[in-house]
């Protein structure tokens, strides 16, 4: 009997000790310093615009392999304008109208290119018609337009229409004498501008170098916009380089996120 009693007392004592130690361990665990979660540092925001969609469907497969925000600028009134705009919008890309405007150079012009000699009703009618063939557009950029973007009268009409429709304007900046920045600020219209052309040469090394220039600008100014074109080479280089830049701390965004 005495042995059983002593055994029971020992068991109870050990159990009490274990409970006490568990309570102490829980208290120590609750007061230990928590691991600090460091905030993600973004070195700069980058928006990539791909111009001239609508001529064909050749590069849609390559484009769909890029899993980052891209702003796609679709030319109006072409055989595939409507189909491309609808398809790419459903895929989660941002769509803008690539509005043909008068250049100084003697290039072959797109149908219904806005000319500086046109009257206001004609210009407004072209914009309305073009937007029907490029649905889901959040903004407008100029296709060519070195002469038009220097014309105060012409751009005032265009911007009046864009403001009414709550669309932003992206200046491709094909003229150093463009009036667009000052005029959009005066009219309180959303505005962004191109910083770097990515593929003036259809060469992978050149395109990579231009993207690195864009990255540098984003690091210095906090944001940057690059414009390329609907070309297989351009899209393949972007598919390769964009993950690398993301790992370095750069964030890819739509142009609408950089509109001021």
Secondary structure, DSSP 8 states (H G I E B T S, - for coil): -HHHHHHHHHHHHHHHHHHHHHHHHHHHHHHS-----------EEEEEEEEEETS-STTHHHHHT--S--EEEEETTSTTHHHHHHHHHHTT-EEEEEEEE--SS-----TT-B-TT--HHHHHHHHHHHHHHSTTEEEEEEEE-TTGGG-HHHHHHHHHHHHHTT-EEEE----TT--HHHHHHHHT--EEE--EES-SS--HHHHHHHHHHHHHHHHHHSEEEEEEES-HHHHHHHHHHHHHHHHTTEEEE-GGGG--
